[in-house]
Amino acid sequence: MTAPVLEVQGLEKTYGDVRAVQGLTFQIAPGEVLGLVGPNGAGKTTTLRCLAGILPLSAGRVGVAGHDLASAPVEAKRALAFLPDEPRLFEYLTVWEHLNFVARLYGVEDWEERARALLDEMELANKEKALPGELSRGMKQKLSIACGFLHSPRLIILDEPLTGLDPLAIRRMKASLRRRAEEGTALVLSSHLLPLVEELCHRILVIAGGRVVALGTLADIRAHLSGPEGAGASLEELFIRITSAAPEPRSERESP
Ligand SMILES: Nc1ncnc2c1ncn2[C@@H]1O[C@H](COP(=O)(O)OP(=O)(O)OP(=O)(O)O)[C@@H](O)[C@H]1O
């Protein structure tokens, strides 16, 4: 069996006395796309930020491409890209300078050729000299994604990747993500757009109240949760059924 790109074991994150995420354990293989879905406040963003090494875990471990995120953070982070829902750009760097900066950070040697290809792919080829202030919301999102793809990460973590994109850009972005998965990149994708998750993801992790309530293919989740009568249920129908009974995030003052 190929080694997993992402290994998560017993991930737990508390903020003060709020247990935002607990007992999260899963693995992702190369080329696999995992969808992370759950109601508002379920713990999705917290989970993604823990996987990216932005938030320290309260308990558990995360391994990326065989590197432990706590004991070998540089190696682990070198293997991943995190694309938050709000693009974060440098106000005084142009589009091209962003790519140059990222290339230098990650030591990408043939970056100019890759950067040009990515700008073409993201339809930003005529914006090389533009500053972020001159870009639309969707263009900023595309630049952030181009920066994330530049070092060919083994794992791409995306929070609501389609926010702000127009219908054509959405179609192209889905194709870009699918292509990277076919090339062996593992993806974790969090979204409230359930048809997107249904379309792109091989497996789906449903989280509610900080806990995993379902993990598997859509067919697994259907079979497990809805019985024969729900055989044709969409992810949206299953989601509503699963999460309407799920708990709120727990306070540590409550009993476990
Ligand atoms: N910085 C913080 N300090 C304290 N509590 C936090 C913090 N960030 C998140 N929380 C709490 O942790 C829980 C999980 O929040 P999180 O943002 O991970 O949820 P989410 O699934 O991403 O929600 P949404 O779909 O609304 O974006 C919530 O109860 C939230 O109030």
The ligand as a Gaussian input file, in Angstrom:
#p B3LYP/6-31G(d) Opt

LIG

0 1
 N      -10.112000      31.702000      18.157000
 C      -11.121000      31.095000      18.779000
 N      -11.313000      31.258000      20.102000
 C      -12.325000      30.625000      20.749000
 N      -13.205000      29.788000      20.149000
 C      -13.053000      29.592000      18.832000
 C      -12.023000      30.225000      18.074000
 N      -12.133000      29.835000      16.788000
 C      -13.181000      28.990000      16.731000
 N      -13.745000      28.849000      17.958000
 C      -14.876000      27.973000      18.303000
 O      -14.556000      26.658000      17.872000
 C      -15.693000      26.023000      17.296000
 C      -15.351000      25.584000      15.872000
 O      -15.164000      26.751000      15.044000
 P      -14.649000      26.661000      13.523000
 O      -14.374000      28.043000      13.073000
 O      -13.559000      25.673000      13.448000
 O      -15.955000      26.064000      12.822000
 P      -16.307000      25.893000      11.270000
 O      -16.803000      24.488000      11.110000
 O      -15.174000      26.301000      10.420000
 O      -17.523000      26.888000      11.100000
 P      -18.072000      27.736000       9.807000
 O      -18.736000      26.749000       8.896000
 O      -19.064000      28.650000      10.444000
 O      -16.901000      28.467000       9.204000
 C      -16.838000      27.018000      17.402000
 O      -17.566000      26.706000      18.586000
 C      -16.139000      28.351000      17.557000
 O      -16.930000      29.253000      18.326000

